[in-house]
Structure formats: C-alpha cells, structure tokens
Amino acid sequence: MVRKTKEEALETRQRILETAECIFHHKGVAHTSLHDIAEAAGVTRGAIYWHFKNKTDMIDAMLQQVVLPMEEAFRVQVEDSQLDPIEQLRSCNGIALRSLRDDERIRRIVEILFFKCEYVDETADMQRRHISSRALSLQRLEKWLRSATEVKLLPATVDPVQSAISLHALTDGLLLNWLLVPNSFDVVELGTQMTDIFLRGLGWCPTEQQMKSG
C-alpha cells in the first residue's frame, strides 16, 4: 500500500510538471497561475504545494529532467574516451545540438527559458539559475580551450576566457535564430560547421579525418 501511494505521488508530480510545461509554453511563466496548472492537471493547489514551492521550483524540476541526462552524456564522452580537448568540445557541442533538435521536450523547455520567462521579481530566482548555468557552460568551454593551448592544439596566444565567451555567444545566437524558425536550417549541421570555423580561426588545424567528420 505504501509503495502504491509513493508511485501515485510520483505520477501526480510528473503530471503537474508536464501540465505546467505545456501551459508555460503556451501562456508564458508570468501569465500562468498555480490555479491554471492545478485546474489543467486535475489536482488541487494543495497538491501542487505538496510537490513544489512555486513556479521557479517547477522549472528547476523540468530542467533537471532534461539537463541531467545530457550532463551524464557529456561526462561519459569526456571521461570514457581518449578524445583530445578540441574533440571533447566538438563532441559535447554535437550532443547538445542533437538533443535540442531531436527531443521535442528539451526544445520546449529551452523555448520557455528563452522566450516565455520574463525576468521580474517573481522569477528572479530563475534569472540567477540561468546566469549560473551560463557560468558553468563558460567554465567548461574555457577548460577545453585552455587544455588545447597546453597540448599545442591551439596557439599559446589564444585567450581561453575571451574565446569561451565568444564561442558561447556565437552558439547562443545560433540557437535563438533556430528556435524562432526551426525549419529554416539544420541546427546540428550549421552549428558544427560554425564551431569548426571558429576553432580554425583560433588556429586549430584539423586532421583530414576530423574535416570529414565535421
């Protein structure tokens, strides 16, 4: 009986999350109330508060469900391979782009963060989390680029910090344009080409095999 109750609670939590995700995507976070979510999910507001403190808590939970598998894929790709730093960067970039293109749920959640979430007092925590996520991405890029200079895949004159910011901004711009008009280009193909052009601009000299795989 206890097990069944626990399973039912998890099912209710997931139903609330999936309902909130759809309404956030349709109406925007600021224009969605907990009452809207409760009514659409067929639960009480009390049930929502049992599982989540507020809308920010819901979005955190959504992100965890899509980000954690991606982070695990990054970890496996980096730790369980013999790839050099540039190949690690290119490979993880490809994982992220393919996930966004091929997984409708990931794309919907990213669209909520980019287009459906106003950074006002009510959602200040979300802004802080977005900034924190950006910082983590920059740290990862900076680490790969710094390692690439150390093993002479990039010239020693390359500034890893400035290069990481530049590549991150370039990728962000690509994603924003693609999310606005998804069918206008293949985000994986163009994103891969764009990253390689950027890296070659820094002084990376790909092998013939890398050029073919890119």
Contacts in CASP RR format, 6 or more apart in sequence:
PFRMAT RR
TARGET T0000
AUTHOR 0000-0000-0000
METHOD contacts of the structure
MODEL  1
MVRKTKEEALETRQRILETAECIFHHKGVAHTSLHDIAEAAGVTRGAIYW
HFKNKTDMIDAMLQQVVLPMEEAFRVQVEDSQLDPIEQLRSCNGIALRSL
RDDERIRRIVEILFFKCEYVDETADMQRRHISSRALSLQRLEKWLRSATE
VKLLPATVDPVQSAISLHALTDGLLLNWLLVPNSFDVVELGTQMTDIFLR
GLGWCPTEQQMKSG
9 51 0 8 1.000
12 43 0 8 1.000
12 47 0 8 1.000
12 51 0 8 1.000
13 51 0 8 1.000
15 41 0 8 1.000
15 43 0 8 1.000
16 37 0 8 1.000
16 38 0 8 1.000
16 41 0 8 1.000
16 43 0 8 1.000
16 47 0 8 1.000
16 48 0 8 1.000
16 51 0 8 1.000
16 52 0 8 1.000
16 58 0 8 1.000
17 58 0 8 1.000
17 61 0 8 1.000
17 62 0 8 1.000
17 65 0 8 1.000
19 37 0 8 1.000
19 40 0 8 1.000
19 41 0 8 1.000
20 32 0 8 1.000
20 37 0 8 1.000
20 41 0 8 1.000
20 55 0 8 1.000
20 58 0 8 1.000
20 62 0 8 1.000
21 62 0 8 1.000
21 105 0 8 1.000
21 108 0 8 1.000
21 109 0 8 1.000
21 112 0 8 1.000
22 40 0 8 1.000
23 32 0 8 1.000
23 36 0 8 1.000
23 37 0 8 1.000
23 40 0 8 1.000
24 32 0 8 1.000
24 55 0 8 1.000
24 59 0 8 1.000
24 112 0 8 1.000
24 116 0 8 1.000
24 117 0 8 1.000
25 108 0 8 1.000
25 111 0 8 1.000
25 112 0 8 1.000
25 116 0 8 1.000
27 36 0 8 1.000
27 116 0 8 1.000
28 112 0 8 1.000
28 116 0 8 1.000
28 117 0 8 1.000
29 55 0 8 1.000
29 59 0 8 1.000
29 112 0 8 1.000
29 116 0 8 1.000
29 117 0 8 1.000
29 118 0 8 1.000
29 123 0 8 1.000
29 126 0 8 1.000
30 117 0 8 1.000
30 118 0 8 1.000
30 120 0 8 1.000
30 122 0 8 1.000
30 123 0 8 1.000
32 55 0 8 1.000
34 45 0 8 1.000
34 48 0 8 1.000
34 49 0 8 1.000
34 54 0 8 1.000
34 55 0 8 1.000
35 45 0 8 1.000
37 48 0 8 1.000
37 58 0 8 1.000
38 44 0 8 1.000
38 45 0 8 1.000
38 46 0 8 1.000
38 47 0 8 1.000
38 48 0 8 1.000
41 48 0 8 1.000
52 58 0 8 1.000
52 61 0 8 1.000
55 122 0 8 1.000
55 123 0 8 1.000
56 123 0 8 1.000
56 125 0 8 1.000
56 126 0 8 1.000
56 129 0 8 1.000
59 112 0 8 1.000
59 113 0 8 1.000
59 117 0 8 1.000
59 126 0 8 1.000
60 129 0 8 1.000
62 109 0 8 1.000
62 112 0 8 1.000
63 109 0 8 1.000
63 129 0 8 1.000
66 99 0 8 1.000
66 103 0 8 1.000
66 105 0 8 1.000
66 106 0 8 1.000
66 109 0 8 1.000
70 95 0 8 1.000
70 96 0 8 1.000
70 99 0 8 1.000
70 106 0 8 1.000
73 92 0 8 1.000
73 95 0 8 1.000
73 99 0 8 1.000
74 92 0 8 1.000
74 95 0 8 1.000
74 140 0 8 1.000
77 83 0 8 1.000
77 88 0 8 1.000
77 91 0 8 1.000
77 92 0 8 1.000
77 95 0 8 1.000
78 88 0 8 1.000
78 92 0 8 1.000
81 88 0 8 1.000
81 91 0 8 1.000
83 91 0 8 1.000
84 148 0 8 1.000
84 151 0 8 1.000
84 153 0 8 1.000
85 143 0 8 1.000
85 144 0 8 1.000
85 145 0 8 1.000
85 147 0 8 1.000
85 148 0 8 1.000
85 151 0 8 1.000
85 153 0 8 1.000
86 144 0 8 1.000
86 148 0 8 1.000
86 153 0 8 1.000
86 154 0 8 1.000
86 199 0 8 1.000
86 204 0 8 1.000
87 210 0 8 1.000
88 144 0 8 1.000
89 141 0 8 1.000
89 144 0 8 1.000
89 145 0 8 1.000
89 148 0 8 1.000
89 195 0 8 1.000
89 199 0 8 1.000
90 192 0 8 1.000
90 195 0 8 1.000
90 196 0 8 1.000
90 199 0 8 1.000
90 214 0 8 1.000
92 140 0 8 1.000
93 171 0 8 1.000
93 191 0 8 1.000
93 192 0 8 1.000
93 195 0 8 1.000
94 188 0 8 1.000
94 192 0 8 1.000
97 187 0 8 1.000
97 188 0 8 1.000
97 191 0 8 1.000
97 192 0 8 1.000
98 188 0 8 1.000
99 106 0 8 1.000
100 106 0 8 1.000
100 107 0 8 1.000
100 110 0 8 1.000
100 175 0 8 1.000
100 187 0 8 1.000
101 107 0 8 1.000
101 186 0 8 1.000
101 187 0 8 1.000
101 188 0 8 1.000
107 179 0 8 1.000
107 182 0 8 1.000
110 175 0 8 1.000
110 179 0 8 1.000
111 179 0 8 1.000
113 126 0 8 1.000
113 130 0 8 1.000
114 175 0 8 1.000
114 176 0 8 1.000
114 179 0 8 1.000
115 179 0 8 1.000
117 123 0 8 1.000
117 126 0 8 1.000
119 126 0 8 1.000
119 127 0 8 1.000
134 168 0 8 1.000
137 168 0 8 1.000
138 164 0 8 1.000
138 165 0 8 1.000
138 168 0 8 1.000
141 163 0 8 1.000
141 164 0 8 1.000
141 167 0 8 1.000
141 168 0 8 1.000
142 160 0 8 1.000
142 161 0 8 1.000
142 163 0 8 1.000
142 164 0 8 1.000
143 160 0 8 1.000
145 154 0 8 1.000
145 158 0 8 1.000
145 160 0 8 1.000
145 163 0 8 1.000
145 164 0 8 1.000
145 167 0 8 1.000
145 202 0 8 1.000
146 160 0 8 1.000
148 154 0 8 1.000
148 158 0 8 1.000
148 204 0 8 1.000
149 155 0 8 1.000
149 156 0 8 1.000
149 158 0 8 1.000
149 160 0 8 1.000
153 204 0 8 1.000
154 199 0 8 1.000
154 202 0 8 1.000
154 203 0 8 1.000
154 204 0 8 1.000
155 202 0 8 1.000
155 203 0 8 1.000
158 202 0 8 1.000
158 203 0 8 1.000
163 202 0 8 1.000
166 198 0 8 1.000
167 195 0 8 1.000
167 198 0 8 1.000
170 194 0 8 1.000
170 198 0 8 1.000
171 191 0 8 1.000
171 194 0 8 1.000
171 195 0 8 1.000
174 187 0 8 1.000
174 190 0 8 1.000
174 191 0 8 1.000
174 194 0 8 1.000
175 187 0 8 1.000
177 184 0 8 1.000
178 184 0 8 1.000
178 185 0 8 1.000
178 187 0 8 1.000
192 214 0 8 1.000
193 214 0 8 1.000
196 206 0 8 1.000
196 214 0 8 1.000
199 206 0 8 1.000
200 206 0 8 1.000
END
